[in-house]
Each structure stands twice: as C-alpha cells, then as structure tokens.
Amino acid sequence: MITQQQFSLKPKTVPASTSWYLADLSEARGKQESFTRQTPQRLKVLREHALIESAVSSNRKERYYETLEQSSQRWHDGRHDPWPYLNYVLFILKSAYREFEERLGQIKSPRGTKTEIITNAIERTGRPFRISDIQRECPGVSVDIIRRVLKTLRAAGQVKCLGRGQNAHWQKTARGK
C-alpha cells in the first residue's frame, strides 16, 4: 500500500536502468508479436517445451530475496526504495524474452511454413501490394522465396502482376480471394 502511495505521487525520477529495461522489453514485445503472427508452428513446439521451467533458479532466488530486502528497508517509515526489486523483475522478464528468442531460433521450421507465412500475408492485404510489403510482413523470409511463391500463385491464377521491375505491384485475383 505504501509503495502504491509512493507511485501515485509520481516519482520525480526513474532510474536509468529501469528505463533501459522498459525499452528492451518494449522491443522484445514487438518481436514476440511478429513471431506470433509468422511462426505459429514454432510457438506450439516452444509451448510444449516451456511450461515455464523455473524462471527463478537457485541463484536467482538469492537475488530475488536480496532485492526484496533492499526495497523493503525503511518501508514502515514510507521511505523505502522499490526500484531494486522492480529492476529485478524487469531483468527477469528481459531474460525470459531473450531466452524465448534464442529458443525460437533453434527450432527448425517444418517444410512449407514459409510458403504459408507468405500466403497468409498476401491474404491479409486488402489492396495491391509490392514484394517489399510482403518482406516487411515476413522478415524471416528471403526475397527469392517470396518471388517463387508469387510465381506459383500467378501460375495458379490467384495473383497477377501489375507492372514490371522493383516497384511492380501485385494483386489478388477473384480466384485468390
């Protein structure tokens, strides 16, 4: 309750380390959303392995209690410093995101996954698009694979090319909808 009162008075400063953790977490969150859209099969495998394996190991537990003790000093006087504990929690979250990214990178995609990612990105576009638009939606997919999928879709009559060169636009056809 006292900590809530402290924060309701809007702290005069936020420690730099807390700002860095928050910025890193924001970036990691954006990456996670991108992974979620692009690689649902990989996420399923990660979920099966994860079931959150004790994010707080024995040495982390010691650090947890240290930061909790630091943050609790002078609590009864209302002059405690919650930042050590908050930074610890942010550090744990940042570490979890980093581990998530590493694990995601270690899992191989099943065959056809990139094709599915590209076709899903094309399905989400409601207007003519360029290859660069698909690249932005599918950052883990090479331009060559995008072109190969577009060539296959064009041969099937699902998309058509509206120009030539680097700035050519593509559009879904009635068959592709």
N, C-alpha and C positions, 0 to 999 in steps of 0.2 A: 504494500500500500504506500509506504514511504517512497519507494522508487517511482511509482506512478505519479506521485505528487511532484517529485523532482522533475520528471519528464514533462509533466503538464505545465510547468513553469518555463518550458522551452529552454534547454541548456544553452548557455552563452556560446560554448564551443563544442565541437565534436572532434575527438582525437583523429589525427591524420590516419592512423592505422585503421580506424573504423571506416573512414571514408574510402580507403583503398579496398577493404574487404567488401563493402557495399558495391563499389564499382565493378570489382571482379565477379561478384555474384550476379550482378545485372547482366554482364556479358555472358556468363555461363548459362543463365536462364534463357537468353536469346538463342544460344547454341542448342540448348535442350529442346526448345520449341521447334527448331529447324530439324533436329534429329527425329523428333516425334512425328513430324509430317512426312519425312523422307524414308525412314527406315523402321517401319513398324515390326518387321520380322526380327531385326536385331534387338529391338526393345523387348520383344517377347522372350528371347533367349536370356537377356540380362535379368529380366524379372524372375525367371526360373532359377537363376543362379544367386540372385541377390537376397531376397527376403531379409534384408538389411542385416548383413553379417556384422554384428557387434561393432558399430562405428566407433565405439568408445573402448579401445583396448586397454590393457592394464596401465601402461604408461600414460595414456590419455586420461584415464580415471584420476591418476595422481594430479595431473594438470588441472582437471576439472575441479577437484577439491581445493587446489591452491587458488585458482581464480575466484572460486566461490567464497573462500575465506577472505581474500583481498577485497572483494566487492562488499563483503558484509561488515568490515571494520567500520566502526562509528555509525552503524545502522540505527542504533537506538537513539542517537542524537540527531538523526536525519542528515548527517554529513558524510554518508558513505559514497563510494565511487563505484557505480555499476559498470563502468567501461571495461575493466579487466575481464569480467565474466561475459559481457556482451561480445567483446572481441574474440573470446574463446569460442563462443557459439558460432560466430561468423566464420572463424577459422575452420571449424568442423564442417560447416556447410560448404565452404570453398573446397576443402579436401574431398568431400563426397562428390562434388561436381567434377573435380579433376579426375578422380578415380572412375567416375561414370564415363567420362570422355575417353580415358585410356582403355577401359573395357570395351566400349563400343568400337573403338578402332581395332581391337584384337579379334573381333568376331567377323568371320567372312560372310559376305552376302551370298545367299543361295542364287543359283543361276536364274536370270530373268528379272531379278529385283530391280536393276537399274532401268530396264525397259518399262517395268511397271511404274516406277517413280516418274519417268518422263511422261508416260501416257496419262498418269494422274495429274501431272502439272498442266498438260495440254487440256485435259478435261475441265480444269478449274478456270482456264482462261475463257472469258466470255467475248473476246474481241480478237482481231488479228494480232499475232504475236511474232516476235523475232526470235532467232536462236538465242540471242543474248538474254531475252526474257526467261527462257527455259533454263539457261545456265544459272541465272540468279535464283530460280526456284529449286534448282537441283545442284548445289555447289559441289557435291562429291562425284559428279558425273562429267566425263570428258565431252568435249565438243564433238569428237568423232562418233561417240556412241549416240549423242543426240541426233546428229546428221543421219546415222544409219537407221535409227528408229523413225525419223521423219520420212526417209526414203521408203521404208517398209509401209508406213501408214499412207504415203502418197500412192504407192502401187496398189494398195487395198482400197483406194478411193476415199479414205477417211479424212485426209487433209489435202490442201492444194497450196502451191507456192504462188505468191502474188508479186513476183519480181525476181530480180537476179542480184547476186553479189551479197556482200556482207550485211547490208541493210534490208534485205528481202524480208517481206512479211509472209507469214503462213496463216492459214485459216482452216478451221474445221469445216467439213462439208456436211451435207444432210446425212450422209452415211456415218460420219464420225460422231454424230450427236447422240 
